[in-house]
Amino acid sequence: MDIEKHMIVAGPCAAESRDQVIKTAEELAAGGIRIFRAGLWKPRTKPGEFEGVGVEGLGWLSEAKSRFGLKIATEVASVEHLKAVLAADVDYIWLGARTVTNPFAVQTIADALKGVKIGVMVKNPINPDVNLWLGAIERVENAGIENVIAIHRGFSSYEQHTYRNNPLWAIPIELKRKRPSITLLCDPSHISGRRELVAPLCQQALQLNYDGFFIEAHCCPEHALTDSRQQVLPSELISILDNLDEKTNKELSQNVNFFRDKIDEIDRRILELLSERMDISQEIGKVKIQSNAPLFQGDRYNKMLEDRIEIGRQLGLSSDFVEQIVRKVHEESLKKQLDLNE
């Protein structure tokens, strides 16, 4: 992958010492990285854990900026953080997932950003809600910030997954659909939780046409005070980026346009069949109303659901997928029948 054509933001999860910051920044700059990140205030789940060095680390970031020609970025979670960062001439800030989950917190920071020239990166919220993510972006934009970047860092879940945070790729894809001009970065470190998964996640994001990456790199990750398992050495990061397989849009079009045409035709047929099904549902609704029968019949619905899930299983479709489709179709059918009473 050509690093120059993508936005790459890299550095340790947290600034821990001057030596750690400078050494990591020097190695990343030597590999062609131009934006250096490090957290100064770390929102931890439990008290007593390392919560960052705070304002002291701003001097280390500024030194890295002047010595290696890097732009620098750090997270802010309050107006006090923002004031300190602006005084240190930081180039980018980012709003973390926990902050973005709280619209009041985002608005408070956005209000303080009015009249400021700085890049703002907005991570997705902890919960999988594209509108909450988009709302945070819009609050920042409404403050007059022109350079707003979205970061996909995955979503928390009670369920066990391969990843630390479930990527749920459909959500960032939907964000990009709604806002095609926004720069979208993938944070494979927080999605994976494990350094060995960073490279394959980067490849997936690249194939989904992401604009770059937001990655944690540490000069000595095994001794990192936070998230040691998901951080990579600077040399490993450069190797990962160099080995990514970047397909051109022309090659992509040649390979998939034939199949896209087939999908378009299948989707048209599906919609025609759904329309026909809704017409039949309305006819059934008329019979029920004339017979004074309830519109919702639980036994019939449960049997239908079980039957469709079994058919789907035989066709190689997941039970969850089929159940979601059946429920949505049934909801629309009931709505059509209820409209007959109006």
N, C-alpha and C positions, 0 to 999 in steps of 0.2 A: 504494500500500500504506500502511496506517496503521501508522506506526512504533511508536506506543504499544502496539499489540497484539502486538508481536513482540519477542524479545530480540535486540538488535543490539549487537555488540561490535566496536568499530572503533578503528583507530589504526595507527601505523607498524609495519612489520615489526620494526624495531629503534629503540630510543631512541638518538639520535646526539649530541644536544646539548640544552641547556636550551631554547634558542630554538626549535629544531625541535619539541620535545615540547609546549611551551606554545602555540605558534602552531597546531599541528595540533589540540590539545585544544580550544582556543578556537573554532576553526572548526567542529569536529564538535559541540560543545555548542550552538553557535548554531543548528545544523541539527536539534537534537532528540535527538542521540545521548546516552545516559546511562551507557554503560560504555566506558571508554577502555583500550585495550590497547597495550602496547609491550614488545618483547623486550629484556631486559637481558643475558642470557647466550645467545649464539647458537652452537649446535653447527654448525660448518662442516665441509664435506666434506674440505677440504684445509687444512693448517696455513698460517699467514700471511695468511689472509683475516680480515676484520673479525669479531671474536668477541664484540662487545658491550661496553658501558661498565661493566657489572657494578653493584656496590653504589652507585656514584655516581649512577646514574640513578634510584634510589629516591626521592631528594630531589625530582627533577623531577616524578615521578609524583605524589608527595604534594602538591606545589604545584598541579599541575593539578586534583587532587581538591578541594583547599580553595578554589581560586579559581573553579572553574566548576561545583562541585556534582556532580562525576562520581564514579562508582565506578571503581576501577582494577584492572587485571589484568596479570599477567606470567607468563612460563614459568619453571618450576623443573625442574632435572634432577638435583638432589642435595639432601641434607639441609642442607648449608651454605647453598644458595640459599634453601631454605624458611625457615630460621631468620632470615636477613636480611630476607626478605619479611614475615614475621610481625611483626618488630620495627617495620616501617614501616607497619603497619596496612593492608596491601593487601587488597582485598575478594575478589578471585578469583585463583587460580593456574590454569595449565593444564600438563598433561603432554604433551610433544610426541610425534610419531610414533616417533621413534627410542627414546625412553624407554619408551613403551608396548610396544614390541617386546620389551623385556627384563623379564620378570616379577620378577626379583630386584631390579632398580632400582625398579620400581613398589612392591614390597612394602616396601623400605627407606623410601621416602618416605611410604607409607601408615602405617607404624609411627610415624613422626615426627608424623603428623597426628592421632593419638589425643588427644582432649580439646580439639581446636582447632575454632573456629567460623569457617569460611571456605567459599566456593564453589570447587569443583574441576571444571575442564573437562578431559575426557579425549579427546584426539585418537585417531583410528583408527591402528592400527599401520601400518608401511610395507607389510607384506605383507597380502594380502587374506584375513584370518582373523577372522571375526566372533566366534569364541569367545575369541581372544586379546584382542580389544577388550573384550568383555564381562567377561573375567577381570580386566582392569585396573580396570574400573568397580567390580566387586564387591570388589576389594581395598581400594579407597578407601572404599566404603560400609561395609565391615567395620570400618574404623577409626573409624566413628561419624559420618562426614560425611554430612549429610542433603541438601545441595544439590549434586548431581553432574549434570553436563551432558556430553553426548556431542557431539563435533565431527567431522564428516565432511570430511576434507581430501584425499581421493583416495588411490590406491595406486600405488606405484612399479612400473615394468615395463620390461623390456629392449626391448619392442616400441615402435615409433614410434606416437604417437597425436596427435590434434589438441591434446590437453591435456598439461600438464606432468605431471600425475598422473591416471591413469585413474579416473574417478568410480566405476565399478562400482556403480551405484545399488542393485542388488539386495542388497548387503551392509548398508548402513545401513537399508534397508527391513526386512531380516531382524532387525537389532538392535532396531528399533522394534516389530516383531512380538513378539519375545521380551520386550521391556521397554516396553510401550505408554505407561507413565507418564513415561518419561525425556524430558527436554528435549533435542531434537536440533537442532543448528545446522549449517549448511553453510558451509564455508570455500571460497568460489569463487576466492579469490586463489591458494591453493596448488593447487587442481585445475586452474585455467586456465593459470597461468604468464604470462598476457597480459591486460592490463587491458581490451582490447576484448571479451574473452569473459566478463568478470565478470557483466555484466547478463543475458545469456541463461542463464547457469548459475543465477543467482538466481531467474529465472523458473521454470526447471525444478524447483528445490528447493521453491519456493512451491507449485507444482502437485502436488508429492509430499507436501505437508502438513508441511514442516519448520516448526520453531518460531521460527526466526530465522537470523541470519547472523553470521559471524565473519570480518570483512573488513579487509584492509590498506589504510589511507589515510594519505597523507603530504602535507605542505604543499608539497613540492617533489620529486615522485617521480623526476624525471629525474636528480636528484643524490643519490638514496638510496644508502647504502653497502651495502645488501643488497636483493635482489629488486626492483630498480627497475622492471622491466617489468610486474610484476603489481600494483603499487600505484596507487591512484587519488587524485585530489585530493579533499579533503573535500566540496567543492561537487559534484563528479561523483558521489560516493557518495550524497549526499542526492537528487540527480536520479535516479539509478538506482532508489533505494528508492521515490521518489514515483511513478515510472512503471511499477512492477510491477503486473500485472493480477491482482488478488486475487479469486478466485471464492469465493462463499459455499458452504458445505456443501449448502445447500438447492438452489442452482443446479446443483451438481455431481450431486446425487442425481437430479434431474429429467432431466439430460442423459444419464447413463450407466446408470441402473438397468435400462433395457430391454435394453441390450447385456450387462450383467452376468448377467442371467437366461439369455441365450443361451449365454454362456460356461459358466455352471454346468451347463447341459444337455450341452454338448459335452464338458466334462470328465468328466461321469458316463459318457457313452458311451465315451470313451477308456479309462477305468478298466475298464469292462465288457469291452472288447476286449482289454485287457492281461491281464485275468484269464483270458479264453478262450485267449489265446496261451500263457499259462503252463500251462494244462491240457494243451494240445497238446504243449508241450515235455516235459512229464512222460511222455506217451505215447511220444514219440520216445525219451526216455531209457530206458524199459522195453525197447524194441526193441533199442537199442544194447547194453544190459546182457545181454540174452538172446543176442545175437549175438557177445558178447565184443568189441565194437567200442569204440574210444576215444570218450569223451563229447565231447571238443573236437576238431573237425575244421577245421584251419586254412584249407584251400582253400575250403571251403564258407563259412566265416565271412568271409574276405576278399571273396569274390564277392558275398555278401549285403550287406556294408558298401558296396561300390562301387555296387551296384544301388540301395540305399536312398538313398545320397547323390545319385545321378543323378535319382531320382524326386523327391526333395526340391528339387533345383535347378529342375526343371520346374514345381514348385508354388510357387516363389518363396521357398524356405527356404534359409538359409545352410548351407554344408557343415559348418561347425563345430557348428552346432546339431544337425543331423541325426546327425552322427557321435557326439556325446555321448549322444543318446537311444538310438541303436542299441547302443552299448557298454553302457549301463546295462541295457537290456532283455536283452541277451545274457548279461551277468553274472548277472542274476537267473534266467534260464533255466537256466544251468549249475548254479547253486546248487540249483534245484529238482531237477535230474537227479542231482546228487551226494547229495542227501538220500535218494534212493531206495536208496542203498547202505547206509544206516544201519539 
